[in-house]
Amino acid sequence: MAIKSVSIRIEEQMLHKLSAVADYEGRSINSHVLVLIRGNIAQYEAEHGKITGELDPAINVKPTKK
């Protein structure tokens, strides 16, 4: 499975708050965003049925260390 990169625009204050939440949870911002996305996908699928594809939202996808 390929790892893709996504860039987003975010207000500085929102990024600061997201960083605080991620830090509290013991995660990087990137890892925390992935947790939020997985939760959103799971919620969507619970309401609308499974999205077909290869990605299992329960799997933690992290880039390999270089």
Biopython code that builds the backbone (N, CA, C, O; Angstrom):
import numpy as np
from Bio.PDB.StructureBuilder import StructureBuilder

atoms = [
    (1, "MET", "N", (0.847, -1.164, 0.000)),
    (1, "MET", "CA", (0.000, 0.000, 0.000)),
    (1, "MET", "C", (0.902, 1.240, 0.000)),
    (1, "MET", "O", (1.828, 1.344, 0.804)),
    (2, "ALA", "N", (0.625, 2.153, -0.890)),
    (2, "ALA", "CA", (1.414, 3.377, -0.997)),
    (2, "ALA", "C", (1.013, 4.370, 0.093)),
    (2, "ALA", "O", (-0.156, 4.456, 0.470)),
    (3, "ILE", "N", (1.966, 5.093, 0.576)),
    (3, "ILE", "CA", (1.718, 6.167, 1.539)),
    (3, "ILE", "C", (1.700, 7.474, 0.763)),
    (3, "ILE", "O", (2.649, 7.787, 0.044)),
    (4, "LYS", "N", (0.633, 8.228, 0.906)),
    (4, "LYS", "CA", (0.490, 9.503, 0.211)),
    (4, "LYS", "C", (0.578, 10.638, 1.212)),
    (4, "LYS", "O", (0.312, 10.455, 2.400)),
    (5, "SER", "N", (0.945, 11.788, 0.736)),
    (5, "SER", "CA", (1.056, 12.983, 1.566)),
    (5, "SER", "C", (-0.027, 13.972, 1.154)),
    (5, "SER", "O", (-0.308, 14.139, -0.033)),
    (6, "VAL", "N", (-0.635, 14.630, 2.150)),
    (6, "VAL", "CA", (-1.670, 15.622, 1.906)),
    (6, "VAL", "C", (-1.293, 16.888, 2.652)),
    (6, "VAL", "O", (-0.886, 16.842, 3.812)),
    (7, "SER", "N", (-1.430, 18.004, 1.985)),
    (7, "SER", "CA", (-1.163, 19.294, 2.609)),
    (7, "SER", "C", (-2.496, 19.988, 2.858)),
    (7, "SER", "O", (-3.372, 19.974, 1.993)),
    (8, "ILE", "N", (-2.659, 20.599, 4.040)),
    (8, "ILE", "CA", (-3.890, 21.320, 4.335)),
    (8, "ILE", "C", (-3.573, 22.738, 4.790)),
    (8, "ILE", "O", (-2.484, 23.027, 5.285)),
    (9, "ARG", "N", (-4.550, 23.606, 4.608)),
    (9, "ARG", "CA", (-4.455, 24.959, 5.151)),
    (9, "ARG", "C", (-5.219, 24.960, 6.461)),
    (9, "ARG", "O", (-6.348, 24.474, 6.522)),
    (10, "ILE", "N", (-4.611, 25.504, 7.515)),
    (10, "ILE", "CA", (-5.247, 25.496, 8.828)),
    (10, "ILE", "C", (-4.875, 26.789, 9.553)),
    (10, "ILE", "O", (-3.739, 27.257, 9.482)),
    (11, "GLU", "N", (-5.851, 27.347, 10.246)),
    (11, "GLU", "CA", (-5.587, 28.565, 11.007)),
    (11, "GLU", "C", (-4.556, 28.272, 12.098)),
    (11, "GLU", "O", (-4.538, 27.183, 12.672)),
    (12, "GLU", "N", (-3.707, 29.248, 12.371)),
    (12, "GLU", "CA", (-2.628, 29.054, 13.341)),
    (12, "GLU", "C", (-3.162, 28.660, 14.717)),
    (12, "GLU", "O", (-2.608, 27.774, 15.367)),
    (13, "GLN", "N", (-4.233, 29.312, 15.162)),
    (13, "GLN", "CA", (-4.794, 28.999, 16.483)),
    (13, "GLN", "C", (-5.347, 27.575, 16.523)),
    (13, "GLN", "O", (-5.192, 26.875, 17.523)),
    (14, "MET", "N", (-5.995, 27.146, 15.430)),
    (14, "MET", "CA", (-6.519, 25.788, 15.370)),
    (14, "MET", "C", (-5.379, 24.776, 15.392)),
    (14, "MET", "O", (-5.483, 23.743, 16.054)),
    (15, "LEU", "N", (-4.301, 25.057, 14.681)),
    (15, "LEU", "CA", (-3.138, 24.170, 14.676)),
    (15, "LEU", "C", (-2.536, 24.078, 16.074)),
    (15, "LEU", "O", (-2.144, 22.997, 16.515)),
    (16, "HIS", "N", (-2.462, 25.207, 16.767)),
    (16, "HIS", "CA", (-1.933, 25.223, 18.131)),
    (16, "HIS", "C", (-2.800, 24.342, 19.043)),
    (16, "HIS", "O", (-2.278, 23.566, 19.844)),
    (17, "LYS", "N", (-4.117, 24.468, 18.913)),
    (17, "LYS", "CA", (-5.020, 23.665, 19.738)),
    (17, "LYS", "C", (-4.933, 22.183, 19.378)),
    (17, "LYS", "O", (-4.944, 21.324, 20.260)),
    (18, "LEU", "N", (-4.848, 21.887, 18.088)),
    (18, "LEU", "CA", (-4.700, 20.505, 17.654)),
    (18, "LEU", "C", (-3.410, 19.907, 18.206)),
    (18, "LEU", "O", (-3.383, 18.751, 18.631)),
    (19, "SER", "N", (-2.354, 20.694, 18.196)),
    (19, "SER", "CA", (-1.073, 20.253, 18.741)),
    (19, "SER", "C", (-1.187, 19.938, 20.229)),
    (19, "SER", "O", (-0.616, 18.958, 20.708)),
    (20, "ALA", "N", (-1.931, 20.780, 20.961)),
    (20, "ALA", "CA", (-2.112, 20.561, 22.402)),
    (20, "ALA", "C", (-2.866, 19.255, 22.655)),
    (20, "ALA", "O", (-2.504, 18.491, 23.549)),
    (21, "VAL", "N", (-3.916, 19.001, 21.867)),
    (21, "VAL", "CA", (-4.692, 17.766, 22.030)),
    (21, "VAL", "C", (-3.831, 16.555, 21.677)),
    (21, "VAL", "O", (-3.826, 15.559, 22.401)),
    (22, "ALA", "N", (-3.106, 16.643, 20.563)),
    (22, "ALA", "CA", (-2.243, 15.534, 20.147)),
    (22, "ALA", "C", (-1.191, 15.247, 21.215)),
    (22, "ALA", "O", (-0.929, 14.089, 21.539)),
    (23, "ASP", "N", (-0.593, 16.298, 21.757)),
    (23, "ASP", "CA", (0.416, 16.134, 22.802)),
    (23, "ASP", "C", (-0.186, 15.466, 24.038)),
    (23, "ASP", "O", (0.426, 14.576, 24.629)),
    (24, "TYR", "N", (-1.367, 15.890, 24.417)),
    (24, "TYR", "CA", (-2.050, 15.302, 25.568)),
    (24, "TYR", "C", (-2.295, 13.808, 25.352)),
    (24, "TYR", "O", (-2.182, 13.010, 26.283)),
    (25, "GLU", "N", (-2.629, 13.442, 24.123)),
    (25, "GLU", "CA", (-2.892, 12.041, 23.780)),
    (25, "GLU", "C", (-1.601, 11.250, 23.539)),
    (25, "GLU", "O", (-1.648, 10.038, 23.327)),
    (26, "GLY", "N", (-0.454, 11.929, 23.571)),
    (26, "GLY", "CA", (0.830, 11.256, 23.361)),
    (26, "GLY", "C", (1.108, 10.930, 21.913)),
    (26, "GLY", "O", (1.784, 9.950, 21.603)),
    (27, "ARG", "N", (0.579, 11.763, 21.022)),
    (27, "ARG", "CA", (0.749, 11.529, 19.589)),
    (27, "ARG", "C", (1.346, 12.751, 18.918)),
    (27, "ARG", "O", (1.302, 13.860, 19.451)),
    (28, "SER", "N", (1.905, 12.526, 17.737)),
    (28, "SER", "CA", (2.279, 13.634, 16.873)),
    (28, "SER", "C", (0.997, 14.180, 16.258)),
    (28, "SER", "O", (-0.041, 13.519, 16.298)),
    (29, "ILE", "N", (1.061, 15.371, 15.695)),
    (29, "ILE", "CA", (-0.110, 15.922, 15.012)),
    (29, "ILE", "C", (-0.521, 14.993, 13.880)),
    (29, "ILE", "O", (-1.710, 14.724, 13.705)),
    (30, "ASN", "N", (0.435, 14.504, 13.114)),
    (30, "ASN", "CA", (0.127, 13.611, 11.998)),
    (30, "ASN", "C", (-0.610, 12.362, 12.473)),
    (30, "ASN", "O", (-1.635, 11.988, 11.902)),
    (31, "SER", "N", (-0.094, 11.722, 13.509)),
    (31, "SER", "CA", (-0.731, 10.511, 14.026)),
    (31, "SER", "C", (-2.126, 10.817, 14.562)),
    (31, "SER", "O", (-3.049, 10.023, 14.387)),
    (32, "HIS", "N", (-2.278, 11.960, 15.210)),
    (32, "HIS", "CA", (-3.583, 12.334, 15.757)),
    (32, "HIS", "C", (-4.595, 12.577, 14.634)),
    (32, "HIS", "O", (-5.751, 12.165, 14.735)),
    (33, "VAL", "N", (-4.163, 13.236, 13.580)),
    (33, "VAL", "CA", (-5.051, 13.472, 12.438)),
    (33, "VAL", "C", (-5.477, 12.135, 11.828)),
    (33, "VAL", "O", (-6.636, 11.979, 11.445)),
    (34, "LEU", "N", (-4.565, 11.174, 11.732)),
    (34, "LEU", "CA", (-4.916, 9.851, 11.213)),
    (34, "LEU", "C", (-5.954, 9.166, 12.098)),
    (34, "LEU", "O", (-6.864, 8.511, 11.590)),
    (35, "VAL", "N", (-5.826, 9.311, 13.419)),
    (35, "VAL", "CA", (-6.810, 8.743, 14.343)),
    (35, "VAL", "C", (-8.185, 9.379, 14.086)),
    (35, "VAL", "O", (-9.198, 8.682, 14.049)),
    (36, "LEU", "N", (-8.209, 10.692, 13.913)),
    (36, "LEU", "CA", (-9.467, 11.391, 13.658)),
    (36, "LEU", "C", (-10.084, 10.955, 12.328)),
    (36, "LEU", "O", (-11.296, 10.762, 12.237)),
    (37, "ILE", "N", (-9.257, 10.802, 11.309)),
    (37, "ILE", "CA", (-9.749, 10.377, 9.999)),
    (37, "ILE", "C", (-10.306, 8.957, 10.079)),
    (37, "ILE", "O", (-11.380, 8.685, 9.543)),
    (38, "ARG", "N", (-9.583, 8.044, 10.747)),
    (38, "ARG", "CA", (-10.067, 6.671, 10.888)),
    (38, "ARG", "C", (-11.419, 6.649, 11.600)),
    (38, "ARG", "O", (-12.321, 5.909, 11.207)),
    (39, "GLY", "N", (-11.555, 7.464, 12.651)),
    (39, "GLY", "CA", (-12.822, 7.535, 13.384)),
    (39, "GLY", "C", (-13.949, 8.034, 12.501)),
    (39, "GLY", "O", (-15.068, 7.525, 12.565)),
    (40, "ASN", "N", (-13.655, 9.031, 11.675)),
    (40, "ASN", "CA", (-14.655, 9.573, 10.769)),
    (40, "ASN", "C", (-15.086, 8.539, 9.737)),
    (40, "ASN", "O", (-16.273, 8.422, 9.432)),
    (41, "ILE", "N", (-14.128, 7.790, 9.198)),
    (41, "ILE", "CA", (-14.439, 6.742, 8.224)),
    (41, "ILE", "C", (-15.290, 5.657, 8.886)),
    (41, "ILE", "O", (-16.275, 5.203, 8.305)),
    (42, "ALA", "N", (-14.916, 5.242, 10.092)),
    (42, "ALA", "CA", (-15.677, 4.207, 10.803)),
    (42, "ALA", "C", (-17.106, 4.672, 11.065)),
    (42, "ALA", "O", (-18.048, 3.893, 10.914)),
    (43, "GLN", "N", (-17.274, 5.925, 11.452)),
    (43, "GLN", "CA", (-18.605, 6.477, 11.704)),
    (43, "GLN", "C", (-19.421, 6.507, 10.412)),
    (43, "GLN", "O", (-20.597, 6.143, 10.409)),
    (44, "TYR", "N", (-18.808, 6.934, 9.333)),
    (44, "TYR", "CA", (-19.483, 6.981, 8.038)),
    (44, "TYR", "C", (-19.943, 5.585, 7.623)),
    (44, "TYR", "O", (-21.084, 5.396, 7.202)),
    (45, "GLU", "N", (-19.035, 4.608, 7.748)),
    (45, "GLU", "CA", (-19.358, 3.241, 7.340)),
    (45, "GLU", "C", (-20.444, 2.637, 8.225)),
    (45, "GLU", "O", (-21.259, 1.849, 7.743)),
    (46, "ALA", "N", (-20.471, 2.991, 9.505)),
    (46, "ALA", "CA", (-21.516, 2.490, 10.403)),
    (46, "ALA", "C", (-22.889, 3.009, 9.974)),
    (46, "ALA", "O", (-23.897, 2.318, 10.121)),
    (47, "GLU", "N", (-22.915, 4.217, 9.449)),
    (47, "GLU", "CA", (-24.179, 4.828, 9.039)),
    (47, "GLU", "C", (-24.576, 4.477, 7.608)),
    (47, "GLU", "O", (-25.764, 4.363, 7.307)),
    (48, "HIS", "N", (-23.590, 4.305, 6.721)),
    (48, "HIS", "CA", (-23.870, 4.191, 5.291)),
    (48, "HIS", "C", (-23.406, 2.885, 4.649)),
    (48, "HIS", "O", (-23.667, 2.655, 3.469)),
    (49, "GLY", "N", (-22.736, 2.045, 5.391)),
    (49, "GLY", "CA", (-22.208, 0.804, 4.825)),
    (49, "GLY", "C", (-20.736, 0.936, 4.476)),
    (49, "GLY", "O", (-20.209, 2.036, 4.315)),
    (50, "LYS", "N", (-20.098, -0.199, 4.365)),
    (50, "LYS", "CA", (-18.657, -0.248, 4.132)),
    (50, "LYS", "C", (-18.264, 0.379, 2.797)),
    (50, "LYS", "O", (-18.904, 0.154, 1.769)),
    (51, "ILE", "N", (-17.219, 1.154, 2.842)),
    (51, "ILE", "CA", (-16.625, 1.723, 1.631)),
    (51, "ILE", "C", (-15.699, 0.660, 1.067)),
    (51, "ILE", "O", (-14.844, 0.144, 1.785)),
    (52, "THR", "N", (-15.853, 0.330, -0.188)),
    (52, "THR", "CA", (-15.007, -0.703, -0.770)),
    (52, "THR", "C", (-13.621, -0.136, -1.054)),
    (52, "THR", "O", (-13.472, 1.016, -1.461)),
    (53, "GLY", "N", (-12.632, -0.957, -0.834)),
    (53, "GLY", "CA", (-11.253, -0.556, -1.065)),
    (53, "GLY", "C", (-10.322, -1.414, -0.236)),
    (53, "GLY", "O", (-10.768, -2.278, 0.519)),
    (54, "GLU", "N", (-9.043, -1.178, -0.374)),
    (54, "GLU", "CA", (-8.039, -1.995, 0.292)),
    (54, "GLU", "C", (-7.715, -1.539, 1.704)),
    (54, "GLU", "O", (-7.210, -2.337, 2.493)),
    (55, "LEU", "N", (-7.986, -0.287, 2.053)),
    (55, "LEU", "CA", (-7.569, 0.265, 3.339)),
    (55, "LEU", "C", (-8.514, -0.162, 4.448)),
    (55, "LEU", "O", (-9.729, 0.001, 4.337)),
    (56, "ASP", "N", (-7.957, -0.702, 5.506)),
    (56, "ASP", "CA", (-8.712, -1.011, 6.709)),
    (56, "ASP", "C", (-8.449, 0.124, 7.691)),
    (56, "ASP", "O", (-7.315, 0.272, 8.146)),
    (57, "PRO", "N", (-9.468, 0.943, 8.042)),
    (57, "PRO", "CA", (-9.243, 2.093, 8.909)),
    (57, "PRO", "C", (-8.693, 1.732, 10.283)),
    (57, "PRO", "O", (-8.174, 2.603, 10.981)),
    (58, "ALA", "N", (-8.795, 0.470, 10.688)),
    (58, "ALA", "CA", (-8.288, 0.064, 11.992)),
    (58, "ALA", "C", (-6.768, -0.101, 11.986)),
    (58, "ALA", "O", (-6.146, -0.160, 13.046)),
    (59, "ILE", "N", (-6.175, -0.175, 10.809)),
    (59, "ILE", "CA", (-4.735, -0.354, 10.714)),
    (59, "ILE", "C", (-4.042, 1.001, 10.832)),
    (59, "ILE", "O", (-4.441, 1.970, 10.187)),
    (60, "ASN", "N", (-3.011, 1.060, 11.655)),
    (60, "ASN", "CA", (-2.252, 2.289, 11.831)),
    (60, "ASN", "C", (-1.224, 2.396, 10.705)),
    (60, "ASN", "O", (-0.274, 1.614, 10.645)),
    (61, "VAL", "N", (-1.416, 3.350, 9.832)),
    (61, "VAL", "CA", (-0.519, 3.522, 8.701)),
    (61, "VAL", "C", (0.504, 4.592, 9.048)),
    (61, "VAL", "O", (0.158, 5.759, 9.232)),
    (62, "LYS", "N", (1.741, 4.193, 9.134)),
    (62, "LYS", "CA", (2.825, 5.128, 9.427)),
    (62, "LYS", "C", (3.921, 4.953, 8.394)),
    (62, "LYS", "O", (4.193, 3.836, 7.955)),
    (63, "PRO", "N", (4.549, 6.052, 8.005)),
    (63, "PRO", "CA", (5.708, 5.918, 7.094)),
    (63, "PRO", "C", (6.828, 5.163, 7.793)),
    (63, "PRO", "O", (6.989, 5.271, 9.009)),
    (64, "THR", "N", (7.589, 4.412, 7.043)),
    (64, "THR", "CA", (8.717, 3.704, 7.616)),
    (64, "THR", "C", (9.816, 4.689, 7.983)),
    (64, "THR", "O", (9.979, 5.727, 7.341)),
    (65, "LYS", "N", (10.569, 4.351, 9.025)),
    (65, "LYS", "CA", (11.697, 5.207, 9.434)),
    (65, "LYS", "C", (12.808, 5.089, 8.414)),
    (65, "LYS", "O", (13.085, 4.009, 7.893)),
    (66, "LYS", "N", (13.444, 6.225, 8.137)),
    (66, "LYS", "CA", (14.531, 6.228, 7.156)),
    (66, "LYS", "C", (15.850, 5.984, 7.825)),
    (66, "LYS", "O", (16.884, 5.951, 7.158)),
]
sb = StructureBuilder()
sb.init_structure("model")
sb.init_model(0)
sb.init_chain("A")
sb.init_seg("    ")
for serial, (resi, resn, name, xyz) in enumerate(atoms, 1):
    if name == "N":
        sb.init_residue(resn, " ", resi, " ")
    sb.init_atom(name, np.array(xyz, "f"), 0.0, 1.0, " ", f" {name:<3s}", serial, name[0])
structure = sb.get_structure()
